[in-house]
Amino acid sequence: MLKPRLSRFTAWILVVALFLAGLALEPQSPGQWTLVAIAGLLSLLGLWDMVQTRHAVLRNYPVIGHVRWIVELVRPEIRQYLLEEEDKAIPFSRAQRSLVYRRAKGVSSDHPFGTLLDPYARDYEFIQHSMLPAVPADPRSLRITIGNDQCAQPYSASIFNISAMSFGSLSANAIRALNKGAALGGFYHDTGEGSISPYHREFGGDIVWEIASGYFGCRTADGRFDPDRFAAQAADPQVKMIEIKLSQGAKPGHGGILPARKVTPEIAQTRGIPPEQDCISPSRHSAFSTPREMMSFIDQLRRLSGGKPVGFKLCIGLPWEFMAIVKAMLETGTVPDFIVVDGGEGGTGAAPVEFSDHIGLPMREGLLFVHNVLEGAGLRERVKIGVAGRLISAFDLAAVLAIGADWANSARGFMFALGCIQSMNCHTNRCPTGVATQDPVRQRGLVVPDKAERVRRFHARTVHALADMLAAAGLGHPDDLRPHHVAHRISSTRVRHFDQAHTYLKPGELLSGACPHNFYRENWARAQASSFEPLIPPIAWETPTVAMQD
């Protein structure tokens, strides 16, 4: 019994023996003394390991037990650089990241010898080409006009833009580079809920101002919406649209907190909050609590902004709640100019694991649901739909445009263009590339002119690739893309076009009361414009995903 027990202390016994032997041999050179000193320190470390009470591994395996923590510390880097599969998305694959890096650097993204994907694998997707390809459109013409008949200042947006990321989550240099890249490339930059910082304004790129439950940049001292402060900010010609954030895909219904230690004077001034105090983002808005009140808020923002496009962003949860918003549009006559659908696969600087992994409808199902409800209510032509959630390549854009989106946004794609290496340190303030940190030393590594040009190139080359793909399908503009143009493999022997794989409602079908699809008909009956609560308690209703795929 003694031998196996002593074996646990082998490493410590060896360093103690080495230390004692070194002393006995009376070291003569500095190098010898250094070895003896290291052995002595390790001997003391082993003694500490045996008496400390926090880590059982170290108590049982003094000295050698620290190897476990060292290996865990470098494990992500070893996996990412040496062991990671080319197409394993965690959350973005090496192939996806490499595509962005190459396009951002201006290096050819072509590859030889054919596809590395398995065309017979389940979930493989492809665009069906035409025997009469079209002439590729000028990528600069791939734009969408956002703003319905209630909007006095419609905005012509690129079909690919920078999704919401706040100053505070991202560094000042990252914001500068993104906005300058947007200005150079003619696309917009969403501020995220952290409001408009001086770094958003520096290069004059188009801005979509996101307003969340904290009303940062337009709030009173007690955290409520301030119409005067909003009007003053919204009047800036650089602000092209106003986006109300209801929820985000990575942590819907959660809210958030920026710890006091991260609330620098700059961030405090930008957000309109006291410095060095916890910055709270409530989980719900105080400006409205019912769908009708939400429409009144949209109308108020539209008036205060001088008629700029106003819409909202959300991740779909309970289906009747979004339907209640649509019923409120019909009853009040106030129709938002756009809706951005975020998916459960969306990113964030930090979120509880359970929220990131298990809350929120994925983007494609959310997009299809929003498209169908607007179509069924006869409002689809007046409301444009944007999407966000793990969109990197031109095919990613084509797929969501075929389902029903009018344009797409990307956050992490443009982070890769800035140099993000997916180190997964966004929440630690130790981002190695200076993208997601407030450390002035770390963000110094991000050189704004160089990264801004990379942002521009990534956008330009991705949109150019989309134009080429559309031309191969015989199409000249994303507006022409339809569900039947894209196919999805559901087994090794079966392929379905998107229009076969998904349910699509006809214009006005929900209003007639004769919608043949149970999921939509029953949840429409539950929705009421006066409340987010269901009118009829849900009993054994189908999940949105199953119903929409049926």
PECOR-V63723 format. One record per residue. N is the residue number from 1. SS is DSSP state (a for helix, b for strand, c for the rest). NEAR is the number of other C-alpha atoms within 10 Angstrom. D_LAST is the distance of its C-alpha to the last C-alpha in whole Angstrom. Layout:
N,SS,NEAR,D_LAST
N,SS,NEAR,D_LAST
This chain:
1,c,5,64
2,a,6,66
3,a,7,65
4,a,8,61
5,a,10,62
6,a,10,64
7,a,12,61
8,c,16,59
9,c,18,62
10,a,15,63
11,a,18,62
12,a,23,64
13,a,17,67
14,a,13,67
15,a,21,67
16,a,20,69
17,a,15,71
18,a,18,71
19,a,20,72
20,a,14,75
21,a,13,76
22,a,18,76
23,a,15,78
24,a,9,81
25,c,9,81
26,c,11,82
27,c,15,80
28,c,8,81
29,c,8,79
30,a,9,76
31,a,10,74
32,a,14,75
33,a,15,75
34,a,12,71
35,a,15,70
36,a,22,72
37,a,15,71
38,a,14,67
39,a,21,68
40,a,20,69
41,a,15,66
42,a,20,64
43,a,23,66
44,a,15,66
45,a,15,62
46,a,25,62
47,a,15,64
48,a,15,62
49,a,23,59
50,a,18,61
51,a,11,62
52,c,11,59
53,c,10,56
54,c,9,53
55,c,11,52
56,a,13,52
57,a,15,52
58,a,21,55
59,a,20,57
60,a,15,56
61,c,19,56
62,c,25,59
63,c,25,59
64,c,17,56
65,c,19,53
66,a,14,53
67,a,10,52
68,a,11,48
69,a,10,48
70,a,10,49
71,a,11,47
72,a,11,44
73,a,11,45
74,a,10,45
75,a,11,42
76,a,16,39
77,a,14,42
78,a,13,42
79,a,11,39
80,a,17,38
81,a,10,41
82,a,9,42
83,a,10,39
84,c,16,35
85,c,13,33
86,c,14,33
87,c,13,29
88,c,12,28
89,c,13,27
90,c,10,29
91,c,13,28
92,c,16,29
93,c,17,30
94,a,19,33
95,a,15,32
96,a,19,30
97,a,21,34
98,a,14,36
99,a,22,34
100,a,28,35
101,a,23,38
102,a,18,39
103,a,22,38
104,a,28,40
105,a,17,43
106,c,14,43
107,c,10,43
108,c,11,41
109,c,14,37
110,c,8,37
111,c,8,37
112,c,6,39
113,c,5,38
114,c,6,34
115,c,8,31
116,c,11,31
117,c,9,27
118,c,9,26
119,c,13,24
120,c,15,22
121,c,13,21
122,c,15,18
123,c,15,16
124,c,16,19
125,b,20,18
126,b,16,21
127,b,20,22
128,c,16,22
129,c,16,26
130,c,14,28
131,c,9,31
132,c,11,33
133,c,16,32
134,c,17,33
135,c,14,36
136,c,19,35
137,c,17,35
138,c,13,38
139,a,19,36
140,a,15,37
141,a,13,36
142,c,21,32
143,b,20,32
144,b,17,31
145,b,13,32
146,b,23,31
147,c,24,33
148,c,19,32
149,c,9,35
150,c,19,36
151,c,19,37
152,c,15,40
153,b,17,40
154,c,19,37
155,b,16,36
156,b,16,35
157,b,18,33
158,b,22,33
159,c,24,29
160,b,25,30
161,b,23,32
162,b,27,33
163,c,24,31
164,c,23,32
165,c,25,35
166,c,21,38
167,b,28,42
168,c,25,42
169,c,23,39
170,b,21,41
171,c,25,44
172,a,27,46
173,a,27,47
174,a,28,43
175,a,28,42
176,a,26,45
177,a,29,44
178,a,30,40
179,a,31,42
180,a,28,44
181,a,31,42
182,a,25,40
183,a,19,43
184,a,17,44
185,a,21,40
186,c,20,40
187,c,24,36
188,c,28,36
189,b,28,36
190,b,27,35
191,c,25,37
192,c,21,35
193,c,24,36
194,c,26,40
195,c,28,41
196,c,23,43
197,c,21,46
198,a,15,49
199,a,19,47
200,a,25,44
201,a,18,47
202,c,13,49
203,c,17,48
204,c,17,46
205,c,24,43
206,c,23,40
207,b,25,39
208,b,25,36
209,b,26,37
210,b,26,35
211,b,24,36
212,c,24,34
213,c,23,36
214,c,28,39
215,c,27,40
216,c,27,42
217,c,25,44
218,c,23,44
219,b,20,45
220,c,17,48
221,c,10,50
222,c,7,47
223,c,18,44
224,c,16,43
225,b,21,42
226,c,16,45
227,a,15,45
228,a,13,48
229,a,14,47
230,a,19,44
231,a,17,46
232,a,12,48
233,a,18,46
234,a,23,43
235,c,14,46
236,c,12,46
237,c,10,46
238,c,17,44
239,b,23,41
240,b,24,39
241,b,27,36
242,b,24,35
243,b,27,32
244,b,24,32
245,b,23,30
246,c,19,28
247,c,24,27
248,c,26,26
249,a,28,24
250,a,28,26
251,a,27,27
252,c,23,26
253,c,18,28
254,c,16,31
255,c,18,33
256,b,15,36
257,b,11,40
258,b,14,42
259,c,12,45
260,a,14,48
261,a,10,50
262,a,19,47
263,c,21,48
264,c,16,50
265,a,13,53
266,a,15,51
267,a,21,47
268,a,20,49
269,a,16,50
270,a,19,47
271,a,25,45
272,c,21,48
273,c,23,48
274,c,16,51
275,c,18,52
276,c,15,52
277,c,15,50
278,c,15,46
279,b,21,44
280,b,16,41
281,b,20,38
282,c,17,36
283,c,17,33
284,c,17,33
285,c,18,34
286,c,13,38
287,c,15,38
288,c,13,35
289,c,13,33
290,c,19,31
291,a,24,29
292,a,24,32
293,a,18,34
294,a,19,32
295,a,23,32
296,a,18,36
297,a,16,36
298,a,23,34
299,a,18,37
300,a,14,40
301,a,23,39
302,a,25,38
303,a,15,42
304,a,18,43
305,c,24,42
306,c,14,44
307,c,18,40
308,b,25,38
309,b,26,35
310,b,30,33
311,b,25,30
312,b,21,28
313,b,24,26
314,b,21,24
315,c,30,21
316,c,29,18
317,c,19,19
318,c,16,18
319,a,21,16
320,a,23,19
321,a,23,22
322,a,22,20
323,a,26,20
324,a,27,23
325,a,24,25
326,a,26,23
327,a,23,25
328,a,25,28
329,a,21,28
330,a,15,28
331,a,13,30
332,a,14,33
333,c,12,32
334,c,18,32
335,c,23,30
336,c,24,29
337,c,26,30
338,b,24,27
339,b,23,24
340,b,26,24
341,b,32,21
342,b,31,22
343,c,27,20
344,c,27,21
345,c,22,22
346,c,23,25
347,c,22,28
348,c,18,31
349,c,16,35
350,c,16,34
351,c,17,32
352,c,10,32
353,a,11,30
354,a,10,28
355,a,16,27
356,a,19,26
357,a,13,24
358,a,12,22
359,c,20,22
360,c,26,20
361,c,23,16
362,c,20,16
363,a,23,17
364,a,22,14
365,a,21,12
366,a,25,15
367,a,27,16
368,a,23,12
369,a,27,13
370,a,24,16
371,a,24,16
372,a,25,14
373,a,26,16
374,a,24,19
375,a,21,18
376,a,22,17
377,c,23,21
378,c,17,22
379,c,19,24
380,c,18,22
381,c,10,25
382,c,18,27
383,c,20,25
384,b,24,25
385,b,25,23
386,b,23,24
387,b,30,22
388,b,31,24
389,c,26,23
390,c,21,24
391,c,22,25
392,c,22,28
393,c,18,28
394,a,20,27
395,a,19,24
396,a,14,23
397,a,25,23
398,a,24,22
399,a,23,19
400,a,24,18
401,a,24,20
402,a,21,18
403,a,23,15
404,c,24,17
405,c,26,20
406,c,24,24
407,b,25,25
408,b,24,25
409,b,28,28
410,b,22,29
411,c,22,31
412,a,24,31
413,a,26,32
414,a,25,35
415,a,22,36
416,a,23,36
417,a,27,38
418,a,30,40
419,c,21,41
420,c,20,39
421,c,17,39
422,c,22,36
423,c,13,39
424,c,16,37
425,c,14,40
426,c,19,38
427,c,14,39
428,c,11,43
429,c,18,45
430,c,18,45
431,c,23,43
432,c,20,45
433,c,19,44
434,c,27,45
435,c,30,42
436,c,31,41
437,c,27,44
438,c,23,47
439,c,15,50
440,a,12,52
441,a,10,53
442,a,18,50
443,a,22,48
444,c,15,52
445,c,13,50
446,c,21,48
447,c,15,50
448,a,21,48
449,a,13,49
450,a,13,48
451,a,24,45
452,a,27,44
453,a,23,44
454,a,27,42
455,a,30,39
456,a,25,40
457,a,22,40
458,a,29,37
459,a,28,35
460,a,20,37
461,a,21,36
462,a,22,32
463,a,23,32
464,a,19,34
465,a,17,32
466,a,24,29
467,a,26,31
468,a,22,32
469,a,22,28
470,a,29,28
471,a,20,31
472,a,20,30
473,c,19,27
474,c,20,29
475,c,23,28
476,c,22,31
477,c,18,29
478,a,21,26
479,a,16,25
480,a,12,25
481,c,21,22
482,c,16,19
483,a,20,15
484,a,16,16
485,a,22,19
486,b,23,17
487,b,21,16
488,b,18,14
489,b,19,15
490,b,16,13
491,b,13,16
492,c,12,20
493,c,9,19
494,b,10,16
495,b,18,15
496,b,16,12
497,b,18,13
498,a,21,12
499,a,16,11
500,a,15,9
501,a,18,7
502,c,19,6
503,c,16,7
504,c,22,10
505,c,21,13
506,c,15,16
507,c,17,19
508,c,18,20
509,c,20,17
510,c,23,18
511,c,14,21
512,c,9,22
513,c,12,20
514,c,10,18
515,c,18,15
516,c,11,12
517,c,16,9
518,a,13,11
519,a,17,10
520,a,24,12
521,a,17,14
522,a,17,16
523,a,23,16
524,a,26,18
525,a,16,20
526,a,19,21
527,c,24,22
528,b,23,26
529,c,23,28
530,c,17,31
531,b,17,29
532,c,20,26
533,c,16,26
534,c,18,24
535,c,17,25
536,c,12,24
537,c,10,23
538,c,12,20
539,c,6,19
540,c,6,17
541,c,12,14
542,c,15,11
543,c,11,11
544,a,20,10
545,a,16,9
546,a,11,6
547,a,17,5
548,a,20,5
549,a,14,4
550,c,11,0
